[in-house]
Amino acid sequence: MVLHLFDKNGGAFVGSSGLHRIDWEARRFEIGYWIRSSRSGNGLMTEAVNGITAFAIRYLEANRIEIRCDSRNSRSASVAKRAGFTLEGVHRNWQRDVDGALTHTMVFAKVRGDEF
């Protein structure tokens, strides 16, 4: 499920988000997102993540919702934290970046019974 984000004032396309890595049996979802760098820092992505989280809980009966990001991406990690997700751990040397360097992936989650 992919959602496009548009500016409320003027309708400019500013980013995209959605649910990925869906496991219907476990009712597990991952929220992915990106935003134009010129629009970051305005709370737009946190608002989108909160809306998608509420939708997944209410209409998809989510048991677990994850956000994963590169450990170097402090802005993305901040979105997860502001949206109330808990850092569960870091996958070290998880994958290689475009330059071939190994990277670490942070895993944030909300789990039914804990946060909702």
MOTA-V624251 format. One record per backbone hydrogen bond with DSSP energy under -0.5 kcal/mol. CO is the residue of the C=O (numbers start at 1). NH is the residue of the N-H. If there is no record, write none. Layout:
BEGIN
co=CO nh=NH
co=CO nh=NH
END
This chain:
BEGIN
co=1 nh=19
co=3 nh=17
co=5 nh=14
co=5 nh=15
co=7 nh=11
co=8 nh=10
co=12 nh=7
co=14 nh=36
co=15 nh=5
co=16 nh=34
co=17 nh=3
co=18 nh=32
co=20 nh=30
co=22 nh=24
co=23 nh=27
co=23 nh=28
co=27 nh=63
co=27 nh=64
co=28 nh=23
co=29 nh=66
co=30 nh=20
co=30 nh=32
co=32 nh=18
co=34 nh=16
co=36 nh=39
co=36 nh=40
co=37 nh=40
co=39 nh=42
co=43 nh=47
co=44 nh=48
co=45 nh=49
co=46 nh=50
co=47 nh=51
co=48 nh=52
co=49 nh=53
co=50 nh=54
co=51 nh=55
co=52 nh=56
co=53 nh=57
co=54 nh=58
co=55 nh=59
co=55 nh=60
co=56 nh=60
co=56 nh=62
co=63 nh=112
co=64 nh=29
co=65 nh=110
co=66 nh=31
co=67 nh=108
co=69 nh=106
co=70 nh=73
co=72 nh=74
co=73 nh=77
co=74 nh=78
co=75 nh=79
co=76 nh=80
co=77 nh=81
co=78 nh=82
co=79 nh=83
co=80 nh=85
co=81 nh=84
co=86 nh=88
co=86 nh=109
co=89 nh=107
co=90 nh=92
co=91 nh=94
co=91 nh=105
co=95 nh=103
co=97 nh=100
co=101 nh=97
co=103 nh=94
co=103 nh=95
co=104 nh=71
co=104 nh=106
co=105 nh=91
co=106 nh=69
co=106 nh=108
co=107 nh=88
co=107 nh=89
co=108 nh=67
co=109 nh=86
co=110 nh=65
co=111 nh=114
co=111 nh=115
co=111 nh=116
END
